[in-house]
Amino acid sequence: MRGTVQRGIEPNSLVLSTADQEYLLVHPTPALQPGVMAVVRGRPARTEHVTMCMQGTPLVVLDASVR
């Protein structure tokens, strides 16, 4: 996914905002900070990844690069 990293509505949560969707970043890399443009490769979070943040589709980060 390609988009902009933003703070989520819950403390310490990050969201990748793309042209058509938001993804809650699960286990984000340190490079993923609010305001950066990034390309994130990941997989959908399974049910064992419980999150309190009700924003975006949970995405487990496998790899990320900042633009």
TORKOL-4160 file (C-alpha; in steps of 0.2 Angstrom, whole numbers, padded with zeros to 4 digits, m for minus):
67
<pt num="1" X="0000" Y="0000" Z="0000"/>
<pt num="2" X="0006" Y="0018" Z="m0004"/>
<pt num="3" X="0000" Y="0032" Z="0007"/>
<pt num="4" X="0003" Y="0045" Z="0021"/>
<pt num="5" X="0006" Y="0039" Z="0039"/>
<pt num="6" X="m0005" Y="0048" Z="0051"/>
<pt num="7" X="m0009" Y="0047" Z="0070"/>
<pt num="8" X="m0023" Y="0036" Z="0074"/>
<pt num="9" X="m0038" Y="0041" Z="0086"/>
<pt num="10" X="m0031" Y="0030" Z="0100"/>
<pt num="11" X="m0014" Y="0035" Z="0108"/>
<pt num="12" X="0001" Y="0027" Z="0100"/>
<pt num="13" X="m0008" Y="0021" Z="0085"/>
<pt num="14" X="m0003" Y="0024" Z="0067"/>
<pt num="15" X="m0014" Y="0023" Z="0051"/>
<pt num="16" X="m0009" Y="0023" Z="0033"/>
<pt num="17" X="m0021" Y="0033" Z="0023"/>
<pt num="18" X="m0021" Y="0028" Z="0005"/>
<pt num="19" X="m0032" Y="0036" Z="m0009"/>
<pt num="20" X="m0047" Y="0025" Z="m0005"/>
<pt num="21" X="m0044" Y="0017" Z="0012"/>
<pt num="22" X="m0036" Y="0018" Z="0029"/>
<pt num="23" X="m0025" Y="0004" Z="0037"/>
<pt num="24" X="m0021" Y="0002" Z="0055"/>
<pt num="25" X="m0003" Y="m0002" Z="0056"/>
<pt num="26" X="0001" Y="m0017" Z="0067"/>
<pt num="27" X="0019" Y="m0018" Z="0072"/>
<pt num="28" X="0025" Y="m0003" Z="0062"/>
<pt num="29" X="0043" Y="0000" Z="0059"/>
<pt num="30" X="0052" Y="0015" Z="0068"/>
<pt num="31" X="0053" Y="0024" Z="0051"/>
<pt num="32" X="0034" Y="0025" Z="0050"/>
<pt num="33" X="0031" Y="0042" Z="0058"/>
<pt num="34" X="0016" Y="0054" Z="0056"/>
<pt num="35" X="0017" Y="0064" Z="0041"/>
<pt num="36" X="0029" Y="0053" Z="0030"/>
<pt num="37" X="0024" Y="0046" Z="0013"/>
<pt num="38" X="0027" Y="0027" Z="0014"/>
<pt num="39" X="0025" Y="0011" Z="0004"/>
<pt num="40" X="0020" Y="m0003" Z="0016"/>
<pt num="41" X="0020" Y="m0021" Z="0013"/>
<pt num="42" X="0009" Y="m0032" Z="0025"/>
<pt num="43" X="m0004" Y="m0045" Z="0028"/>
<pt num="44" X="m0021" Y="m0043" Z="0035"/>
<pt num="45" X="m0021" Y="m0045" Z="0054"/>
<pt num="46" X="m0028" Y="m0062" Z="0060"/>
<pt num="47" X="m0040" Y="m0063" Z="0075"/>
<pt num="48" X="m0026" Y="m0065" Z="0087"/>
<pt num="49" X="m0021" Y="m0047" Z="0084"/>
<pt num="50" X="m0034" Y="m0038" Z="0095"/>
<pt num="51" X="m0034" Y="m0019" Z="0094"/>
<pt num="52" X="m0043" Y="m0006" Z="0104"/>
<pt num="53" X="m0042" Y="0006" Z="0089"/>
<pt num="54" X="m0058" Y="0006" Z="0079"/>
<pt num="55" X="m0050" Y="0015" Z="0064"/>
<pt num="56" X="m0044" Y="0007" Z="0048"/>
<pt num="57" X="m0042" Y="m0011" Z="0042"/>
<pt num="58" X="m0028" Y="m0019" Z="0053"/>
<pt num="59" X="m0013" Y="m0023" Z="0043"/>
<pt num="60" X="0003" Y="m0032" Z="0050"/>
<pt num="61" X="0018" Y="m0023" Z="0043"/>
<pt num="62" X="0030" Y="m0034" Z="0035"/>
<pt num="63" X="0041" Y="m0021" Z="0027"/>
<pt num="64" X="0040" Y="m0002" Z="0024"/>
<pt num="65" X="0050" Y="0011" Z="0015"/>
<pt num="66" X="0048" Y="0030" Z="0017"/>
<pt num="67" X="0048" Y="0041" Z="0002"/>
